[in-house]
Amino acid sequence: MSFLQYNNSKPFLRWAGGKSWLTKHLYNIRIGEYQNYHEPFLGGAATFFYLNPDRSYLSDMNIDLVNTYLAVRDEARLVIEALETFTNTESFYYEIRSKVFESSAEKAAKFIYLNQTSFNGIYRVNLKGVYNVPFGFRKKNFLDRHTILSAQTALQGTEIFESDFYSTLDNINERDLVFLDPPYTVSHNENGFIKYNEKLFSYDDQIRLSDMINKIRERGAFYILTNAAHPIVEEIFGNGDRILRLNRANLIGGFNAGRGQTSELIFTNTNL
């Protein structure tokens, strides 16, 4: 059995919409004992690293992201060695962005480097599937060896794989805990629609996710869902379980993105 336990590992990736801000609220969500942990929208995995579960299933549709986690889990030192040859300059950034690597460690190093030195840490590809985020002019060091090695330790005992979120139901059993952080179809506070990639998490996907949650509940498992504070979201996921409205700083977007406080909704049955 797992239970809420703080771990000193933390995300090694920046992630637009990441949930590091949420971890300080997890005591209010009242997570008790659970069996396996599941996170089918992996992203930066802030909640995974914070909870430090004994046994986990981590997945995402982004194969480059999945392969990066696999490389950090299995060959972190080779990833670090590759990163040590990189430099944080505009010219080198675009050189690496266009370069094709062969080894899994070098591919992971490229992913981490671009993530840490790009504009706002956004993962975005064009219609051809090519990553096209510009250089971010960040002064912060892109290589944090301790964080990567700590992540490697935390990732031992995890299954990491590429999958559509709905297919992960095959692994979910009674008293498992499922953390769901889907791409947001609508932006916060009724401000319209957003799109970070060529594949939008559509309204139909939200309906599929709601059906998945019903099946999670039927199996006697626990779930925590984060989503934008929006009437449509409340309509789709308001199934009688507990709903929390939390405020956080809006850190996504450019200088004119109206950064400030936004609200997010947390749906959960963990208090049952």
Short mmCIF file of the C-alpha atoms (twelve columns), coordinates in Angstrom:
data_MODEL
# 
_entry.id   MODEL 
# 
loop_
_atom_site.group_PDB 
_atom_site.id 
_atom_site.type_symbol 
_atom_site.label_atom_id 
_atom_site.label_alt_id 
_atom_site.label_comp_id 
_atom_site.label_asym_id 
_atom_site.label_seq_id 
_atom_site.Cartn_x 
_atom_site.Cartn_y 
_atom_site.Cartn_z 
_atom_site.pdbx_PDB_model_num 
ATOM 1   C CA . MET A 1   0.000   0.000  0.000   1 
ATOM 2   C CA . SER A 2   1.115   3.549  -0.698  1 
ATOM 3   C CA . PHE A 3   0.186   6.697  1.152   1 
ATOM 4   C CA . LEU A 4   0.969   10.371 0.953   1 
ATOM 5   C CA . GLN A 5   4.716   10.657 1.464   1 
ATOM 6   C CA . TYR A 6   6.952   13.562 0.567   1 
ATOM 7   C CA . ASN A 7   9.911   12.830 -1.690  1 
ATOM 8   C CA . ASN A 8   12.858  15.124 -2.369  1 
ATOM 9   C CA . SER A 9   12.781  14.434 -6.108  1 
ATOM 10  C CA . LYS A 10  11.092  16.957 -8.380  1 
ATOM 11  C CA . PRO A 11  10.310  17.393 -12.075 1 
ATOM 12  C CA . PHE A 12  13.319  17.616 -14.378 1 
ATOM 13  C CA . LEU A 13  11.163  19.204 -17.108 1 
ATOM 14  C CA . ARG A 14  9.363   22.525 -17.343 1 
ATOM 15  C CA . TRP A 15  5.809   21.908 -18.471 1 
ATOM 16  C CA . ALA A 16  3.124   24.359 -19.544 1 
ATOM 17  C CA . GLY A 17  0.177   23.621 -17.258 1 
ATOM 18  C CA . GLY A 18  2.354   21.562 -14.900 1 
ATOM 19  C CA . LYS A 19  1.052   20.799 -11.433 1 
ATOM 20  C CA . SER A 20  3.898   21.709 -9.079  1 
ATOM 21  C CA . TRP A 21  1.582   24.362 -7.638  1 
ATOM 22  C CA . LEU A 22  -0.980  21.675 -6.757  1 
ATOM 23  C CA . THR A 23  1.241   19.602 -4.481  1 
ATOM 24  C CA . LYS A 24  0.786   21.938 -1.511  1 
ATOM 25  C CA . HIS A 25  -2.975  21.282 -1.718  1 
ATOM 26  C CA . LEU A 26  -2.800  17.486 -1.711  1 
ATOM 27  C CA . TYR A 27  -3.371  17.254 2.040   1 
ATOM 28  C CA . ASN A 28  -6.686  19.054 1.526   1 
ATOM 29  C CA . ILE A 29  -7.624  16.469 -1.101  1 
ATOM 30  C CA . ARG A 30  -7.182  13.844 1.619   1 
ATOM 31  C CA . ILE A 31  -5.393  11.037 -0.149  1 
ATOM 32  C CA . GLY A 32  -5.397  7.909  1.979   1 
ATOM 33  C CA . GLU A 33  -3.831  4.521  1.334   1 
ATOM 34  C CA . TYR A 34  -3.879  3.231  -2.213  1 
ATOM 35  C CA . GLN A 35  -2.347  0.452  -4.262  1 
ATOM 36  C CA . ASN A 36  -0.820  1.395  -7.620  1 
ATOM 37  C CA . TYR A 37  -0.489  4.937  -8.975  1 
ATOM 38  C CA . HIS A 38  -1.468  5.854  -12.553 1 
ATOM 39  C CA . GLU A 39  -0.754  9.041  -14.503 1 
ATOM 40  C CA . PRO A 40  -1.877  8.831  -18.157 1 
ATOM 41  C CA . PHE A 41  -1.168  12.504 -19.019 1 
ATOM 42  C CA . LEU A 42  2.444   12.510 -17.911 1 
ATOM 43  C CA . GLY A 43  3.816   15.967 -18.704 1 
ATOM 44  C CA . GLY A 44  6.229   17.120 -16.006 1 
ATOM 45  C CA . ALA A 45  4.938   14.504 -13.516 1 
ATOM 46  C CA . ALA A 46  5.021   16.901 -10.548 1 
ATOM 47  C CA . THR A 47  2.354   14.959 -8.655  1 
ATOM 48  C CA . PHE A 48  4.122   11.648 -9.240  1 
ATOM 49  C CA . PHE A 49  7.410   12.991 -7.910  1 
ATOM 50  C CA . TYR A 50  5.697   14.540 -4.900  1 
ATOM 51  C CA . LEU A 51  3.681   11.440 -3.942  1 
ATOM 52  C CA . ASN A 52  6.620   9.093  -4.508  1 
ATOM 53  C CA . PRO A 53  4.428   6.003  -4.986  1 
ATOM 54  C CA . ASP A 54  5.809   2.489  -4.648  1 
ATOM 55  C CA . ARG A 55  4.384   1.185  -7.928  1 
ATOM 56  C CA . SER A 56  3.338   3.367  -10.861 1 
ATOM 57  C CA . TYR A 57  2.066   3.297  -14.423 1 
ATOM 58  C CA . LEU A 58  3.091   6.457  -16.287 1 
ATOM 59  C CA . SER A 59  2.031   7.125  -19.863 1 
ATOM 60  C CA . ASP A 60  1.421   9.757  -22.506 1 
ATOM 61  C CA . MET A 61  0.685   10.062 -26.210 1 
ATOM 62  C CA . ASN A 62  3.871   12.072 -26.750 1 
ATOM 63  C CA . ILE A 63  6.399   9.408  -27.725 1 
ATOM 64  C CA . ASP A 64  9.367   11.792 -27.388 1 
ATOM 65  C CA . LEU A 65  8.307   12.592 -23.830 1 
ATOM 66  C CA . VAL A 66  7.837   8.903  -23.003 1 
ATOM 67  C CA . ASN A 67  11.249  8.007  -24.405 1 
ATOM 68  C CA . THR A 68  12.837  10.797 -22.347 1 
ATOM 69  C CA . TYR A 69  11.408  9.366  -19.131 1 
ATOM 70  C CA . LEU A 70  12.562  5.887  -20.110 1 
ATOM 71  C CA . ALA A 71  16.084  7.157  -20.761 1 
ATOM 72  C CA . VAL A 72  16.220  9.019  -17.435 1 
ATOM 73  C CA . ARG A 73  14.970  5.896  -15.638 1 
ATOM 74  C CA . ASP A 74  17.388  3.509  -17.338 1 
ATOM 75  C CA . GLU A 75  20.483  5.527  -18.317 1 
ATOM 76  C CA . ALA A 76  20.438  8.888  -16.541 1 
ATOM 77  C CA . ARG A 77  24.223  9.229  -16.437 1 
ATOM 78  C CA . LEU A 78  24.483  8.871  -20.214 1 
ATOM 79  C CA . VAL A 79  21.787  11.541 -20.579 1 
ATOM 80  C CA . ILE A 80  23.803  13.850 -18.299 1 
ATOM 81  C CA . GLU A 81  27.011  13.161 -20.211 1 
ATOM 82  C CA . ALA A 82  25.294  14.201 -23.442 1 
ATOM 83  C CA . LEU A 83  23.870  17.347 -21.841 1 
ATOM 84  C CA . GLU A 84  27.324  18.317 -20.598 1 
ATOM 85  C CA . THR A 85  28.395  18.839 -24.222 1 
ATOM 86  C CA . PHE A 86  25.588  21.358 -24.917 1 
ATOM 87  C CA . THR A 87  25.720  25.141 -24.533 1 
ATOM 88  C CA . ASN A 88  22.960  27.666 -23.871 1 
ATOM 89  C CA . THR A 89  23.328  29.913 -26.906 1 
ATOM 90  C CA . GLU A 90  20.856  30.848 -29.606 1 
ATOM 91  C CA . SER A 91  22.912  29.384 -32.440 1 
ATOM 92  C CA . PHE A 92  23.521  26.099 -30.612 1 
ATOM 93  C CA . TYR A 93  19.822  25.870 -29.701 1 
ATOM 94  C CA . TYR A 94  18.742  25.940 -33.339 1 
ATOM 95  C CA . GLU A 95  21.531  23.543 -34.266 1 
ATOM 96  C CA . ILE A 96  20.303  21.015 -31.705 1 
ATOM 97  C CA . ARG A 97  16.656  21.644 -32.556 1 
ATOM 98  C CA . SER A 98  17.279  20.565 -36.156 1 
ATOM 99  C CA . LYS A 99  19.648  17.699 -35.356 1 
ATOM 100 C CA . VAL A 100 18.558  14.046 -35.407 1 
ATOM 101 C CA . PHE A 101 20.165  11.817 -32.784 1 
ATOM 102 C CA . GLU A 102 20.338  8.030  -32.843 1 
ATOM 103 C CA . SER A 103 20.822  6.910  -29.237 1 
ATOM 104 C CA . SER A 104 18.041  7.049  -26.659 1 
ATOM 105 C CA . ALA A 105 20.255  8.972  -24.220 1 
ATOM 106 C CA . GLU A 106 21.097  11.656 -26.794 1 
ATOM 107 C CA . LYS A 107 17.440  11.960 -27.830 1 
ATOM 108 C CA . ALA A 108 16.498  12.456 -24.187 1 
ATOM 109 C CA . ALA A 109 19.270  15.017 -23.736 1 
ATOM 110 C CA . LYS A 110 17.945  16.934 -26.739 1 
ATOM 111 C CA . PHE A 111 14.414  16.876 -25.335 1 
ATOM 112 C CA . ILE A 112 15.542  18.108 -21.902 1 
ATOM 113 C CA . TYR A 113 17.825  20.761 -23.386 1 
ATOM 114 C CA . LEU A 114 15.127  22.185 -25.665 1 
ATOM 115 C CA . ASN A 115 12.630  22.058 -22.818 1 
ATOM 116 C CA . GLN A 116 14.928  23.981 -20.481 1 
ATOM 117 C CA . THR A 117 16.162  26.593 -22.971 1 
ATOM 118 C CA . SER A 118 13.072  27.189 -25.126 1 
ATOM 119 C CA . PHE A 119 10.504  29.942 -24.803 1 
ATOM 120 C CA . ASN A 120 8.310   29.203 -21.754 1 
ATOM 121 C CA . GLY A 121 9.064   25.466 -21.862 1 
ATOM 122 C CA . ILE A 122 6.165   24.910 -24.257 1 
ATOM 123 C CA . TYR A 123 6.101   21.685 -26.277 1 
ATOM 124 C CA . ARG A 124 4.709   22.550 -29.701 1 
ATOM 125 C CA . VAL A 125 5.081   20.980 -33.116 1 
ATOM 126 C CA . ASN A 126 3.950   22.114 -36.558 1 
ATOM 127 C CA . LEU A 127 1.557   20.282 -38.849 1 
ATOM 128 C CA . LYS A 128 4.426   18.033 -39.958 1 
ATOM 129 C CA . GLY A 129 5.110   17.042 -36.344 1 
ATOM 130 C CA . VAL A 130 8.356   19.032 -36.159 1 
ATOM 131 C CA . TYR A 131 9.172   20.820 -32.889 1 
ATOM 132 C CA . ASN A 132 9.207   24.570 -33.599 1 
ATOM 133 C CA . VAL A 133 9.417   26.462 -30.283 1 
ATOM 134 C CA . PRO A 134 11.890  29.383 -30.461 1 
ATOM 135 C CA . PHE A 135 14.913  30.005 -28.253 1 
ATOM 136 C CA . GLY A 136 13.990  31.338 -24.825 1 
ATOM 137 C CA . PHE A 137 17.044  33.438 -23.822 1 
ATOM 138 C CA . ARG A 138 16.986  31.915 -20.327 1 
ATOM 139 C CA . LYS A 139 20.039  32.521 -18.146 1 
ATOM 140 C CA . LYS A 140 19.282  29.656 -15.774 1 
ATOM 141 C CA . ASN A 141 21.510  26.583 -16.115 1 
ATOM 142 C CA . PHE A 142 19.714  23.975 -18.215 1 
ATOM 143 C CA . LEU A 143 21.533  21.019 -16.592 1 
ATOM 144 C CA . ASP A 144 20.574  20.048 -13.038 1 
ATOM 145 C CA . ARG A 145 22.441  16.795 -12.440 1 
ATOM 146 C CA . HIS A 146 20.997  16.240 -8.952  1 
ATOM 147 C CA . THR A 147 17.408  16.603 -10.173 1 
ATOM 148 C CA . ILE A 148 17.929  14.139 -13.022 1 
ATOM 149 C CA . LEU A 149 19.604  11.553 -10.774 1 
ATOM 150 C CA . SER A 150 16.898  11.984 -8.110  1 
ATOM 151 C CA . ALA A 151 14.270  11.502 -10.806 1 
ATOM 152 C CA . GLN A 152 16.020  8.311  -11.902 1 
ATOM 153 C CA . THR A 153 15.716  6.953  -8.351  1 
ATOM 154 C CA . ALA A 154 12.030  7.898  -8.156  1 
ATOM 155 C CA . LEU A 155 11.305  6.282  -11.528 1 
ATOM 156 C CA . GLN A 156 12.534  2.848  -10.448 1 
ATOM 157 C CA . GLY A 157 9.533   0.548  -10.127 1 
ATOM 158 C CA . THR A 158 7.554   2.398  -12.802 1 
ATOM 159 C CA . GLU A 159 6.022   1.182  -16.029 1 
ATOM 160 C CA . ILE A 160 6.414   3.936  -18.648 1 
ATOM 161 C CA . PHE A 161 4.718   3.614  -22.024 1 
ATOM 162 C CA . GLU A 162 3.035   5.427  -24.915 1 
ATOM 163 C CA . SER A 163 -0.748  5.135  -24.769 1 
ATOM 164 C CA . ASP A 164 -4.032  6.891  -25.286 1 
ATOM 165 C CA . PHE A 165 -5.391  7.730  -21.844 1 
ATOM 166 C CA . TYR A 166 -8.477  5.529  -22.190 1 
ATOM 167 C CA . SER A 167 -6.418  2.410  -22.886 1 
ATOM 168 C CA . THR A 168 -4.749  2.720  -19.481 1 
ATOM 169 C CA . LEU A 169 -7.970  1.415  -17.921 1 
ATOM 170 C CA . ASP A 170 -6.592  -2.070 -18.570 1 
ATOM 171 C CA . ASN A 171 -4.088  -1.562 -15.716 1 
ATOM 172 C CA . ILE A 172 -6.400  0.070  -13.168 1 
ATOM 173 C CA . ASN A 173 -7.695  -2.056 -10.310 1 
ATOM 174 C CA . GLU A 174 -9.494  -1.634 -6.999  1 
ATOM 175 C CA . ARG A 175 -7.955  0.929  -4.621  1 
ATOM 176 C CA . ASP A 176 -5.538  2.240  -7.248  1 
ATOM 177 C CA . LEU A 177 -5.065  6.007  -7.508  1 
ATOM 178 C CA . VAL A 178 -5.373  7.708  -10.922 1 
ATOM 179 C CA . PHE A 179 -4.178  11.291 -11.391 1 
ATOM 180 C CA . LEU A 180 -5.676  12.908 -14.491 1 
ATOM 181 C CA . ASP A 181 -4.300  16.174 -15.848 1 
ATOM 182 C CA . PRO A 182 -5.563  16.413 -19.442 1 
ATOM 183 C CA . PRO A 183 -4.726  19.192 -21.897 1 
ATOM 184 C CA . TYR A 184 -7.315  21.888 -21.333 1 
ATOM 185 C CA . THR A 185 -9.875  22.235 -24.127 1 
ATOM 186 C CA . VAL A 186 -11.051 25.578 -22.763 1 
ATOM 187 C CA . SER A 187 -9.014  28.206 -20.995 1 
ATOM 188 C CA . HIS A 188 -9.663  29.361 -17.463 1 
ATOM 189 C CA . ASN A 189 -12.425 31.668 -16.302 1 
ATOM 190 C CA . GLU A 190 -14.421 31.469 -19.547 1 
ATOM 191 C CA . ASN A 191 -11.711 33.093 -21.669 1 
ATOM 192 C CA . GLY A 192 -12.174 30.975 -24.772 1 
ATOM 193 C CA . PHE A 193 -10.241 28.133 -26.369 1 
ATOM 194 C CA . ILE A 194 -6.582  27.213 -26.396 1 
ATOM 195 C CA . LYS A 195 -4.393  24.978 -28.543 1 
ATOM 196 C CA . TYR A 196 -0.786  24.023 -27.730 1 
ATOM 197 C CA . ASN A 197 -0.339  21.362 -30.367 1 
ATOM 198 C CA . GLU A 198 -1.740  20.139 -33.667 1 
ATOM 199 C CA . LYS A 199 -3.822  17.590 -31.763 1 
ATOM 200 C CA . LEU A 200 -6.346  19.373 -29.577 1 
ATOM 201 C CA . PHE A 201 -7.836  17.505 -26.634 1 
ATOM 202 C CA . SER A 202 -11.340 17.913 -27.970 1 
ATOM 203 C CA . TYR A 203 -14.777 18.070 -26.406 1 
ATOM 204 C CA . ASP A 204 -15.274 14.431 -27.445 1 
ATOM 205 C CA . ASP A 205 -12.059 13.548 -25.600 1 
ATOM 206 C CA . GLN A 206 -13.449 15.235 -22.486 1 
ATOM 207 C CA . ILE A 207 -16.554 13.044 -22.796 1 
ATOM 208 C CA . ARG A 208 -14.350 9.957  -23.160 1 
ATOM 209 C CA . LEU A 209 -12.432 11.036 -20.073 1 
ATOM 210 C CA . SER A 210 -15.692 11.401 -18.136 1 
ATOM 211 C CA . ASP A 211 -16.640 7.856  -19.169 1 
ATOM 212 C CA . MET A 212 -13.215 6.640  -18.051 1 
ATOM 213 C CA . ILE A 213 -13.763 8.237  -14.640 1 
ATOM 214 C CA . ASN A 214 -17.078 6.417  -14.307 1 
ATOM 215 C CA . LYS A 215 -15.279 3.138  -14.959 1 
ATOM 216 C CA . ILE A 216 -12.559 4.047  -12.436 1 
ATOM 217 C CA . ARG A 217 -15.245 4.595  -9.808  1 
ATOM 218 C CA . GLU A 218 -17.005 1.331  -10.731 1 
ATOM 219 C CA . ARG A 219 -13.756 -0.553 -10.132 1 
ATOM 220 C CA . GLY A 220 -13.447 0.882  -6.647  1 
ATOM 221 C CA . ALA A 221 -10.393 2.939  -7.573  1 
ATOM 222 C CA . PHE A 222 -9.658  6.575  -6.693  1 
ATOM 223 C CA . TYR A 223 -9.139  9.471  -9.066  1 
ATOM 224 C CA . ILE A 224 -8.033  13.101 -8.968  1 
ATOM 225 C CA . LEU A 225 -8.914  15.185 -12.032 1 
ATOM 226 C CA . THR A 226 -7.631  18.691 -12.687 1 
ATOM 227 C CA . ASN A 227 -9.296  20.888 -15.286 1 
ATOM 228 C CA . ALA A 228 -10.050 24.483 -16.186 1 
ATOM 229 C CA . ALA A 229 -12.648 26.285 -14.070 1 
ATOM 230 C CA . HIS A 230 -15.312 26.536 -16.734 1 
ATOM 231 C CA . PRO A 231 -19.095 25.818 -16.748 1 
ATOM 232 C CA . ILE A 232 -18.743 23.249 -19.533 1 
ATOM 233 C CA . VAL A 233 -16.134 21.360 -17.505 1 
ATOM 234 C CA . GLU A 234 -18.390 21.328 -14.435 1 
ATOM 235 C CA . GLU A 235 -21.238 20.050 -16.580 1 
ATOM 236 C CA . ILE A 236 -19.169 17.184 -18.006 1 
ATOM 237 C CA . PHE A 237 -17.444 16.023 -14.805 1 
ATOM 238 C CA . GLY A 238 -19.909 17.009 -12.068 1 
ATOM 239 C CA . ASN A 239 -20.909 13.474 -11.087 1 
ATOM 240 C CA . GLY A 240 -21.588 14.076 -7.388  1 
ATOM 241 C CA . ASP A 241 -17.990 13.660 -6.225  1 
ATOM 242 C CA . ARG A 242 -16.132 16.387 -4.379  1 
ATOM 243 C CA . ILE A 243 -15.160 19.531 -6.342  1 
ATOM 244 C CA . LEU A 244 -12.504 21.973 -5.168  1 
ATOM 245 C CA . ARG A 245 -11.802 25.349 -6.780  1 
ATOM 246 C CA . LEU A 246 -8.157  26.393 -6.398  1 
ATOM 247 C CA . ASN A 247 -6.379  29.555 -7.499  1 
ATOM 248 C CA . ARG A 248 -2.922  29.574 -9.008  1 
ATOM 249 C CA . ALA A 249 -0.644  31.972 -10.835 1 
ATOM 250 C CA . ASN A 250 -1.027  31.903 -14.601 1 
ATOM 251 C CA . LEU A 251 2.478   31.212 -15.929 1 
ATOM 252 C CA . ILE A 252 1.640   30.277 -19.511 1 
ATOM 253 C CA . GLY A 253 1.969   32.660 -22.432 1 
ATOM 254 C CA . GLY A 254 3.976   35.623 -23.529 1 
ATOM 255 C CA . PHE A 255 4.371   39.013 -21.991 1 
ATOM 256 C CA . ASN A 256 0.899   40.039 -23.120 1 
ATOM 257 C CA . ALA A 257 -0.844  36.894 -21.925 1 
ATOM 258 C CA . GLY A 258 -2.418  38.608 -18.923 1 
ATOM 259 C CA . ARG A 259 -0.523  36.647 -16.306 1 
ATOM 260 C CA . GLY A 260 -2.324  36.712 -12.984 1 
ATOM 261 C CA . GLN A 261 -4.505  34.483 -10.854 1 
ATOM 262 C CA . THR A 262 -6.595  31.804 -12.556 1 
ATOM 263 C CA . SER A 263 -8.898  29.174 -11.119 1 
ATOM 264 C CA . GLU A 264 -8.752  25.432 -11.646 1 
ATOM 265 C CA . LEU A 265 -11.193 22.742 -10.630 1 
ATOM 266 C CA . ILE A 266 -10.231 19.538 -8.850  1 
ATOM 267 C CA . PHE A 267 -12.676 16.629 -9.041  1 
ATOM 268 C CA . THR A 268 -12.017 13.655 -6.762  1 
ATOM 269 C CA . ASN A 269 -13.550 10.714 -4.914  1 
ATOM 270 C CA . THR A 270 -10.563 10.294 -2.575  1 
ATOM 271 C CA . ASN A 271 -12.598 11.421 0.432   1 
ATOM 272 C CA . LEU A 272 -14.960 8.433  0.177   1 
# 
